[in-house]
Amino acid sequence: MAPNGSAHRLQRFLMQLLEAVIETSEDGLEDFRDEALNPLTIIVWLKKAGRSLRNRMKKRGVVRSIPLVPPMVSLPVLIPLAWLAAFFGFLLLSSPAVIGFLKSLLSYLERGIQKKQDIAFREQFFLPMRKASGIHKPKMVFESPRTNRFFLLPPELRYQILNEAFGGGRTLHMSLEFQYPYYLANIERYNDPRFGCHAKIERLVTVNNSHLQTNKPKQWVWFGCVCHRSSCHASKTARYLDKFGDKNGMLSRDSDAPCEPKDDRCLEGVARCKQWPGTWPDKCQIGIFGWLLTCRRAYSEGFSVLYGNNTINIASPALLRSIQDVLPREALFCMTSLELVFDLDRVPFDEAFRTTSKKRAREHSSPLFPSMANLRVAFSKSSRNASSLGLDRNDLHWTEIKKALLGQLFPMIDDFLERVFPSTTDVVISCPSWNWYSAIDLVLIDQQGKDTSKAQHSGFKGTKFWRQSPAHEVISPGNGNVQALEEGTQPKPLRTGFWVHSSDRPMHTRSWRATEAPVPPMRAFSMPVSEAMYSLVSRWTTVLALVITYPIIRIIYNLYFHPLAKVPGATAWSASRLPFILALLRGTIVHDFQDLHRRYGPVLRIAPDEVTFAQPDAWADIFQLRPGHEQFLKDPIWWKRQPGKPDSLISAIDPDSHARIRKALAPAFTPRALRSQEHVLYRYVNLLVERLQETVRAQPQEAEHAVVDMSPWFNFTTFDIFGDLGYGESFDCLQNSRYHPWISLLFNSVKAASYVAAARYYPVVEYLLLKCIPASLQKMADDHYRQIVDKVDRRFNWELDRPDIMSHVMRTKDEPEGMTTDQIYSTFMVLTTAGSETTATVLSGTLNYLIGNQDKLRKLESEILGAFQSREVIKSNTLKDLPYLNAVIREGLRLCPPIPWVLPRKVPPPGDTVCGVWLPGGTSVSIQAYTMNRDPQYFHSPTSFVPERWLPEATTDGNSVFYKDQRHGLQPFSVGPRNCMGQHLAMAEMRLILASLIWTFEFQPAGQQLRWEDLRTFLLVEKKPINVRMKLRGPSSRPSAV
């Protein structure tokens, strides 16, 4: 059947493309082998290979023109992608194994149409493999060079060759034993593919074997060999009544009746191993594993011949009990002839056995052997306990024999054959020799207890008789249905009964002991099959192909088939998480987001599963509770709890846990609590002014101004304030004019958190990163946490004469509505940073903009100096009523947000809308405060420091250029149930510090002003020195208060 036009054209295109790639790779590989391995050489080689590939494809007419660089890819995106492509391209095109893989793929495409015709022929001669659920069957077939020519033969000829080699109706023993492992007798022959390679399933079992490694523990081992006894199946098997019965339906002896199966695996005196040509351990092996390990196609055809054209003999109790779990389902499907050997001496005929048998019969409601045609089952008795089952009439009463056999064994066989072997037409059950007449009467008795066979079989001394299933109407001896068939036609297969064969021969059955370990799962035995299916392509080539192919497939899915594929965004960012991670690690993520928002709009896809918004309305949709909508929870990537650490106020993802912690902390951050703590603020702000006065006075007299870096001084002040409010003691940063060692560690941990979050996007990388953490770094982290514990524990043991944050927390500590001790440790560790560093960042940015805008600084000086006659009268309740001071702080919050990028939340399942955009559940969403605050769509003159936009007249005067500013888009303290609890404290600190400094000092720029837009962001802003020229303000510069 010819392929359709579009499929045929696609196939030809792929063939031509592969031919060009192979030629280019082979030529380039010869030139590259002598070159040194360095990035420049790789790029030069790839450039040369790309041009060669383009020329070859033009000659073949694949495409008219192929640009080397797509025009839509910008240079910043192209550079990292080029390095990535150079690395993978070098691995892909410089390996001979990969070139061989491409050749195999090309061979597959060339024979695509022939394969469809070949499958039709194969179905006539080869038993098809069953498509069982849960079993992997590859869709593509890669032929090996050593098997290519064989599969060009007609299917009929291939079938005959494989049947002669691996089939032919032989009996193959299969066993599973728990014993000591074997030594290898001949390493060279053992590893030779012609003799089965190293497949355990074809080892030989011998009696008194001296090759057991008794110094090693026992293990489950596969064994298999070719049966060497004289073939009992050489004569034709009689399958129908007219071959076994006379005109009266009586049975007669038949020399062609098949013998019972035996467990005769190389037992001395039974098997003819010594006369069999060959040397141990190869003489009893069929040698098929060398063939099965060739390729998938060889495995498929050889597998069906092995199991479909031979008789499989199983006598292992462990294998019989777990055959449906141990053997692959394809093997059960392919089997057409089976021999089973059961030791009756190990079958407990009791109520538990009957219950278990019925349960297993129900489990096998679907046929395990749908292709089975011939079945031989042998029940043997052990010579050491011949009468244990009551088969000797002298040892057991007749009614007990009838109860044991008729009530359990044969009805179980009836049901077992009907359920498990529905298509079997030739079944023989071999039993040990006992009183023949009694056995005939026993087996043929019906369910009502009426003996219908005694008269019919009186005097009959046969060795084989027919047992019909009593629950069905069957074609049986003496039934008129046989004569009703047309003359010359075959009777119907006897599917509702079976032949019972009694033998006087010894069964030669080995007595099995109870297994000493449970049977391993199927995966342990299917490993050789899995290796055979993938053995054509070498292991490293397969791994390399997967490493290269999976990202390509994933990129295609992310760009064209992902639910977020229609959300605007840069191609590189939408295809992979790598650009996001690179920007995060470089610290340029907020600036990259700003550039992307300018190009693609306020809704931006920044990763395959993440969308960010630069719209004021997104605050309410993401962070506030909306009626009829589920709450957006924090992204675990950023707030994943560390092992052994409890939740904190900031890291708690569960809303109930967060609400309980917030409720315990809330009384400490109310306006009333703030008024009771104002004296702490005044003390450390006054200490800041005093320390700066000392610094200015320490300058030489000829120096009019002192150059001071204000950034650390702001940090000193905010950390000391929170230390006193939270732990009852400051960190003494202002007193010592340097950071506390613990605070320095906090700064480093914030930056390291970005690296940890980046690694969490790839669990394998995170696992390796955690394993590679130096012991010294881990010790540093432990010391950090231990210092927190010490500070909190000391505060627990103190009695202060004033309230602080900890005093409110201690009231409900370890109560159901309060925080546990461990939660207090974790919460105060993050509050120390969140309550100090963020405030210091806004102060540094605001002062930097004031120094660069002297006109705004003069307005602020005029307001503060005009409101207070001395620094001692500057109070918080008065400062909050100064309009320009508050406008300056809000403008500082707009241009210098302490958290420029609001960390993402997760869209709840099954999805929700944000700003009218539907997003599937599990999508990460965030708000770009830095971008939105600088967007001209929401703010007039967005990049300019203009506090006037926040004055009351700007919001009421329709003629003001700032009238239409979207002020509700500025939410520096977030919104919703997780907004900042300490925003009143932060605003009070910023007002008091700025007012006190402006009243005390005169500020001038010191050199070139710092560009805040150039600072990097690692969760928090990485501040640089804010150098200013400052001097003490003289009395003449302070106007009299009105």
Phi, psi and omega in degrees: 000119184287146179286160179288172188297313183294318179295322180293319179293319177298320179296317179295321179297315179296321179297314180294320179296317180294319178300317179294319179297317181296314179298316180296318182294318181294318179293315181293330182293322178297321180285335187273339187297330183270357184272157176282148182274103175209161185303321181296318179297320180296316182294317179298318181294319179293322178296317178295318180294323179296318178294319179297319179296319180296318179295318181294321180291327175296318180296324180279353178077021181291309177220160179280320182209135178235108178290141179289327181236116178301134184293338184277354182268122180282161183297317179298328179280327185291324185298306178295325178293325179294319177297319179295317179294325178296319181295307182290325178295322176298315179296323185286314191262357180253011181251123176301328180295322179290324176297320175297324177296318178295322177296320178296320178295321177296319178298323178295318180294323181294330182255022181299315180288320180298329181296321179297319177291323182293325179297322179298320178290321182298324181296341178278338186240330182251140177288122183292149178285139181284136177273078184280146178290143178084358180246126184285127174232109184298149179274333183258149179241124179247109180281148178269152176303330182279346178245359184301310186293326181297320183280359170276350177289156176299149180301324180298316180291321177299320179297317180296320180293313180294325179293321177293325184280315190237354183247231176085015177072023178285161175260125183244124178278136177230128185216154177230117187234149176253100186204184179288148178290160183262150169283157176270124184283322183218105187295318184295312179290330181294327182266358182281125181300335181292340183244031174090005181054225185248034183284121182293337185291346183245025173283162183259140177251128179229157177279144181057040181286129182265010185257019178279135177269083184289350178278357179248156181293155177292155182207164176282128185227137174277142173224147176200149179198166176277136179289131183256359179286165178297136188291122175278351183255016178293322177276159181290141180274127177283127186243346189234163187295324185291347177267348182241345184242155176268194184296331181272004181081009180281145179273147179228163178294147180220118181292342181272002180299136184292143177282163182284155176289150181232150172269074190249042185290091173059033175284138182297134180086355181243296179281151182260055182291326182291328179275348181285131183296146179115174180237152179293140010256018188265344191289338181256013182258143177278339174074032184272342186292330174300326178283316183297331181278005182285304180196176184292321182292319176296321177298315183297311183286318179293325180296316181292324178291318182300312184272336183270336185249008179232166174260124181265124180254123181233124178232001182281121178300321180297318180289323179295323182289330187236029186296324182287342179260332186271315182278146175298149181295332177297324180294317178296326181288325185277339185297132176243342180218130187219138173240129180236139179239120179246139176264107182297336181293346181253008180261114180278108180277085179217184184294323179297323179294318180296319179295316179295321180296318178295321179297315180294325178297322177292325178295329180267045179294332175262141185298133175276332183235074185292341182257007185292131178246321183239133180223128175237124179237126180245123172259118184250157175243141181281139182292337182284345180211067190292331186253016185294333181266002181079025180279348174265120186295336182285339185259346185216141181294151184300321181294329178289324175298315181298321179294320183290313186273305183293324184280342185231303191291302187289321173299326176296320178295320178304308183292323181297316181292322182293325184271317190266329182237066186290333184262005183286127181251348182227102183235129176231126177254117180260129181240158176295160181287131171217191179302113191293315183296319180293323180293320178299313179297322183293313187287328185266004179289144183271180186289336179280359180084004179272125183280114181254005188239353186295314180290321184294324186251012179295130180086353181279130181235057179268174176248002183214134180213163184261134174243121178268149177287122187292344184272000185228155172275121191232167170275110187230169178303133179084357180280135182292348180296334180291317180288340181285345179290151180297148182293136179088357179261158180279141173296163177293149178299143181277084183264355180246025177193186181200160176275138175249125185239126178251138185230143175265357182285150174293142184278342180053040182269129176288138177279127183261136173273166178296138180295148185260003179204153178293152179292129181295162180291172186296328184301328182294333183259341180272003181299314178301325179295316180297319179293326180293322183291337183242019186277346181296309179274132182299161185299315182290326178294320178296314179298316180296319179297320179293319180298325182276321186286319184300312178301324180295314179297319180295321179296316179298318179296315182297325185279326190239338187238353180289146177303337179264014185298333182273353179285132182298147178172162178293146184299314183296320181290323180286334184279329187210159176279349186299314178301322177299313182294319178298317178294323179294317182288330177282342182084012182255019191295319182290326179287323175294321177298320180298316178296319181291322178296323178296329182273322189247354176107183186287341178252121190224133173269115185254358178197166180305327183235028182219138180230138178240151184237143173235056181228138180299325182293344181292336179302313182289321184291327186265318192257337180267159177277122180252135178300133179082005181235145174285154180285139175279116182271163180293149180286122181298340179302321184264336186238027178294128183289135179288148180301130179083358180250138180278176176290152174238178180301321185271325186271350182294119179272321181294128182298323181293317179296318179296318181296322180292318179292319181294323180296324179290330182270339189304318181299338183279350185239018176283159176303326178294316178296325180295321179296326179285348182249006184298326182298332177293318178298314182299320183297316184278333173291319176297323178294324176299313181297319180295319181293323177289325176298319178296322180294318180292318181291337181284351179287154177303152183295329181287344179278118181287324180234154173257135178268119186232138172272108186280344184300309179294329180295324175295320178295319178304315185292311184293324179290321178295322179296313182290327177301318180289319181288328185266321186245358181081001178208145181277173176272359178061030178290315180294321182294321183263355180056037177201162182287146169291141181305326180294323180292322176299322178293327177298317179300315180294325181291327178295318178292321179294333179298328176295319179292320179295317179297320177298321180291331183292340175293341178232100186305325180295318179296319178299317180298315180293323180297317180294327179287334185264002180295125179298152180297326180294321179292320178296322177295323179296318178295320178295322178296322178301311181293325181292325178293323175299312181301317181296317181296315181294317180297321178296320179293327177299328185269000181261154172240108181267152178271007179221154178280145173222186183297317184294328181296325177289323181290323184292341181294329182243018182297135177064015173262162183303324181267003182250195182258147173282167180298317179296323177292327176295317178303308184294320183293317182287336176294317180281329179293330179299322178279311184295328182272357184236306185296321181296318179294319179295327179295315180295320178298318180295315180294320181294315178296323179298317178289326177295320179295325179279348179234083186297330179293322178290324179295321180294322178295321180291320177299317181298320181290318184285315180293331178282342183267336186227133178276338178213162181289333183292339182267001178287114183235157184294320183293335177276322183296327182290351178260002177275112187294317185286324177300314179293326177293320179297317181293319180292324176292325175295322176294329179289313184273338181232061181298135182296330176237089187299327182241111181288122186299150192287158170244166180255131175291128181290152176289150000274359179153170181199172180252143174228118183054039178080001180258122179280133181233135179291158178299143182092351178288136175275132181230145180212171179238133179265087181297320181299316181290315183295322181290343179248019182267122179296345177290337184245338181223135175285139184048063191294332183267000181263147178274098184231090179296341183299339181294342182259000178288153184301323182293335179289335180272344182251336182274113180293341179275352181289142179290344180260008185298322184268010178298138180275077186294334181288352176284343178273109178227072184293339180255015179065179181223170176088190184291351180245024179291169186291124178286333185262023183294324178293320177295318180296316179296321179295319178297314184294318178298313185293319182291313181297315182296318181293320179291318180295322180290332187263326189236156169255135186243140176223154177296147177241089181080205183286135183290144177289131175272113181296333181292344181270354183284144179274158183233122171236083190066303173251166182284134175273095187286150173248170182301136175254083183278128179226154172263125184222148175215161181292138180283129179278167180298329182291337181273359180254107178292153180289140179288141179282000000 
